[in-house]
Amino acid sequence: MHAKSDKKRPVVRTLGFLRHHQPTGVFIIDTVTPSRPPVKRVPKAPGPPRRALNGVLLLDKPLGMSSNDALGRAKWILKAKKGGHTGTLDPLASGLLPLCFGEATKFSNDALDASKSYDALVVLGSTTSTGDREGAILQTREIATDVAAIHRALEKFRGDILQIPPMYSALKRDGKPLYDYARAGIVLERGARPVTIEELSWLDEAQWHASENCTRVCPQLPQRVHIWGSRSAGTGAVLKYSEDPEHRTTPKMGPLGQLRAHPTLNLRVRCSKGTYIRVLAEDIGEALGCGAHLGGLRRTQVGSFFLESAVTLDALQEAPDPEAFLLPIDALLPSLPILKLEAHQAERFLQGQRLRLALAEQSGFALSTQRCRVYGEPAMQFLGVGHYIEGLLTPQRVVAIH
């Protein structure tokens, strides 16, 4: 007889039963342990009740926050059930982000497709892996340019152009966004896409004009350098490191005597849907022969909405009535003509029925118009969007009225 051991006997756990001998097939060796009492989970406290809000919020998105995070915080402040944004702004970018709540989400496509305006900071002389300041620097190059050369470069990108989307973008290939491939070090072939640059203005041209003949000895460097910048503004850029005044190269200075990395261009861009400002910055740098990346971006306009009318998240949270910042749903559709219906017609329209109408008496409404805003009498309540063709009105999107 062997003395009993205090050690627990290994057992074999198999499908459906336990056996102390070696079984055939798949098994797991484990030690039998006393069962523990179930852990009582404390339920989470319910959050604030959500409301069915309908309207549009013009948000001034802060730097460093994603569009989805900004939307989530606005929904929490407003206690809104349903919401969406009308075009992503990268965390690097700030500015106007229209948010749609409730029934307004049905009509957000017009804002998604609208032209957009940006103030962009283009950093000359270096390229990065992402096309903006968040990426690793890939290459630095000398900058030998002047005001006339910059104007010639900008002119190439006005009007209808072709753009190759960046690898760091949300466009998908085989169900995966391109940035997933980029992070894995994979570069895929991308086709050029047509976009339109409606406006491309150079905002700080005057500073470059004022600086072309400004020279100074920089005490931090052993040799004489030519500084490009405004004495009154206290800024400048080093144009050469050699004694030869005919050879101009680059970096930039903040306050005189303080060397900065590279000179910049402040640009205002108004462009069509699908335009990548990062790619535009890179292409301008290539046209100048020095390379460039996007150093900053602020969106100032989306369709008929302007940044001046936007509210910050902090102001929204501190407001006694945040809902007062909401615009009506039809603010998304200012360019569509208005069609008015009688009460009995409005009821049929909301039920999705087509209506035969004679609209000659409605002044300002073109009979050839295909898409229109529809309102119901007598309170001029917004009902939705319809197609009007040859006297027949067909509902396209209708508001759910409770």
N, C-alpha and C positions, 0 to 999 in steps of 0.2 A: 504493500500500500504506500502510496506516495503522500507526503504531507500536503495538505491543502494550501494553495497559494492565495495570497491576498489580492493578486492582480486580477483584473477583469479578463474573462476569457474572450478572445476574438471570435466573432461570429460572422457568418456570411449573410449579407442582405441580398436577397434575390427578388425577382418580381413576384409579389403576392405573399411570400412567406420567408421565415428565417430558418436556416439549418446550420448545425454545428460542424458538418463535414464539408469537404470540398465538393462543390457541385460542378457540373459541366456547363459550359456556356459563359455568359457574361455575368459577373458578380462584383460586389464591392465589399471589401473587408472593413468592418467598423466596430466600434465598441458600444455596447448597450449602456445607455446613460438614463438616469431617472428622468421622467418627463417633467417639463416645467409648466407652471401655470400660465395660461394665456396672458399676454400683455394687454392691458386695457389702454386703448388709444383715446386720447382726448380729442374730440372733434374740434375742427377749426371754427373760430368765431366767424359768423357770416359777415361778408363785406357789405358795404352800403348798397341798398336796393338800386338796380339799374332802371333807367327810364327810357321810353321810346321817344327820343328827341329827333326832330327832323330839321335839317338846316346845314349851313356851310360855315366853317370857322376858318378865318385867314390867320394862320399861325406863323410867327417869326421863329423858325426852328433854330435852336442854339447850335453853336459849333461843338463837335464831338459827340453828338447824339444821333442815332440812326432815325430814319423816318418812322419805322415801326415803333420804336421806343417813344418817340414824340407823340404819335397817335395814341399809344397806350396810356400815357400820362394824361393827355387831354380827355380821353374817355373816362378816366378815373375821376378827374376834377369835375366833369360835367355829369358823371354818373350815367353815361349813355350806354345803351345796350349794343348798338351796332354802329360801326364807323369804318372808314377807309380813307386813304390819301390819294391825291391825284398826280402821282409822279414822284419817284424816289429822289431824295436829296442825300448824297453820301454824307457820312459823319464829318468828312473834311469840309463840307459846304454848310453854309447857314443861309437864312433868309426865308422867303415866302414859300409856305407849304399849305395849300388849301386842303382842308379836311372835310369830308362829307359824312353826315350822320343820318341814320335812319333811311327814309325814303329818298334822300338826296343822293345816296350811293347809286341809285338807278340811272342818274343823269350825269355821272362824273366823266363819261367819255369825251364830252366836249372840252373839258378842262385838260384831260389827258392828251388830246390831240392839238391843243392850242399852242401857238408860238410862245416861247419863254425868253426872258431877258436876264442876263447875268452881268455882274461886275467881276472880272477875273484878273488875278495877279499872275503874270507869266514870268517865271524866273529863267533868265538866259544863261547859257554857258554850261549847263549840266543836264543830263537825262537820268531818269530813275526807272526802276523795275516796274512801277505801277503807273508812271506818267504823272504822278503828283508828289507832294513833299513827304508822303508817308512811306514811299518805297526807298530801297537802297540805291545809292548813286551808282550808275553803271559807267558813266563817262563824263569827263569834264573837257571842255574845249575852249580855245581862245575866241574872243569876240572882237571882230573887226567890222564895225558897222557904223552907220550914221543915220540921221533923221530921214534922208531921202531913201536909203536902202530899206528902212523899216516900212515906209509908206508903200514901196513897191512890193514888199513881202505881204503886207496886209491886203493889198488889192487882189492878190491871187486867191484869197479865200472869201471874197464877197460874192453873193449870189448862189447859184446851184453848184455844189461841189460833191465829190465822192469821199467818203470816210471809211477807213477800215476799223471796225470796232476793236477795242482793246481786249487783251486776254483777261485782264481784271475787270470783268463786267458780268452782269447777271444773265446775259444771253445764254441759251442752253444748246448743248450739242449732245444728242443721244440721252436726253433726260437729265443731264448734269450741267450746272452753270459753268461758264468758262473759267471763273475764278478758282473752281476746284481743280481744274487741269493745271492752271497757272501755279497754284500752290504746290502741286506735285512736280513742278519743273517741266511740264509738257506744254509745248507751243503748237497750236493747231492752225491750219490754214483757215483764214476768214476772208470772205468776199467783201468788196467795197460796197457801201450802201449810199444812195443819194440822200443828201440833206441840203437844206437851204439856210444860208447865213444872210438874214435880212438886213442886219446892221453890224458893223465891226468898227467901232470908234476907239481912237487912242486918246485916253483921258489925260495922261501926264506928258503930252508932247511938249507943252510950253517949258517944262522943267528941263527937258533934253535940249531945247533950243537955247535956253539961257546958259547952259553949261558947256557948250562946245568950245568956247575960247577961254575957259577958266583953268589956269594952271597953278601949281603950288608944289613946294618941296615938302615931302612927307618925312618927318623925322624918324619914323620907325623903320624906314628902308634906307640902305646904304647909298642908293643912287637917286638921281633926280627922277621924279615921276610926274606925269601929267594927270591931273585930277579932273574928272568930268562931273560937274554937279553945280548946284546953285549956291552961291555964297550966302545969299539972303536966307535960304532955307537951311543952310548948314549941311548940305548933302553933296555927294560927288561920287565919281567912279574913277578908278585908276585906269588910264587908257594905255600906259606903257610902263615897262620896267627897265627899259634900256635908255641909253643916252640919245638914241636916234629918234627925233620927234616925228618922223614919218611913219614909224612902225607903231600901230596902236593895238594893244590887247586890253585885257578886261576887268577884273573884279570890280566890286562896288564899295562905296564908303557910306556910312551913316553920317553922324556928326564928323566934320572934317578931321582927318587924322585917324579915325577909327575904321579899320578895314572891314568891309562886309564881303560876303561870298561872291555874289554876282549881281549885276544890274537887273532891273525888272521893267516890265511894261504893264501898265494898268489899262485894261481893255474893257469896253462895254460891248456885249454880244447879244443880239436878238436872233434867235434861230428856231428852226422847225423841230418838231418832235423827233426824238432819236439821235439828236446831235450830242456828241461827247466833247465837252469843253477840254478835257484832258488831251484828247487826240488833236484838237485844234491847236492847243498850246505847243504840243510836240511838233506838229507840222509847220507852225510858224518858225520855230527854232531851226528846223531843217532848212527852211527857205532862206534863213539868215546865215546858214552855214555854221552855227555855233551850238545847236541843240537847245532844248528848253524843257521845262516841266511846269506843271500847274502848282503855284504856291498858295493860292487861296481862291475861294469862290463864294459869291453871295448872290442868291437869286432875288431879283427885284420885281419881276412881273410874270404872271401866268395868265395869258389871254387878256381879259378885261380887269383882272385883279392886280393891285399894286401893293408893294411892301409897306407903303406909308399907312395902309389901312389894317395892317396885321397887328396881332397882340402876342406878347411873349407868354411863355408858360407861367412865369412868376406873376405877371400881372393878372393872368386868368385865374390863378389860384387865390390871389388876394382879393379879387373882385367880390362884392357882396352878392351879385347875381351874375355868375359866369355865362348863363344862358343868353344874357342880353347881347353878347358878342356874336351870336349866330345870325347869319344872313338867311333870307328865305331861299327855298330850293331853286326857284326860277332865276336866282342870281347867276346860276351856272349857264344860263341860256340867253344872254342878252342880245345876241345877233339874230335870233329867230323871230319871224313876224308873229303877231298875236292874232289868234282866232277865238272869237267869243261864241259861246253856245247858250241857248235857252236852258232852263232847268230840266225839261224833259229830255232834251238832247244830251245834256251833261250826264244824266243818269245812264243813258244808253252807251255813251262813250266810256264811262268807268266800267261798264260791264263787258267791254271789248268789242262792241258792235260797230260796224261801219255805218256811216251816215252820208246820205246824199244831201248836199248843201248848195245853196245859191248865195255866193258871198259878194256879189256886186255891191251890196249896200255897206259892206265893211270897208271904210276908207283906209288906205295905207296897206291893204293886203293884196299882194300880187296873185292873180289867178294861176300863174304858172308856178307858184311856189310849191315845193314838194314837202318840206319839213316845217313844222310850225309849233308854237306854244299854244296850248289849248286852255281856256279859262271858262268857268261856269258862272252864269248870272244867278242871282243879282249881286252877289258879294265879290265877283271877280276872283273866285277861288281857283288857284292853279290846279289843273286836273292831270296834266301830263304833256306828252309830245305825240303828235300825229303826223301822218303823211297825207297831204291833200293833192290829189291829181285828178284833173278833169271833173271837178265837182264832187269827188268822193273822198271823204275823210276816213282814214284807217288808223285806229289807235296803234301806237308803237310802244310807248311806255306810259303807264298810268300810275297815279298816286293812290295808295291804299288809304282811303278816308274812313276813319272809324267814327 
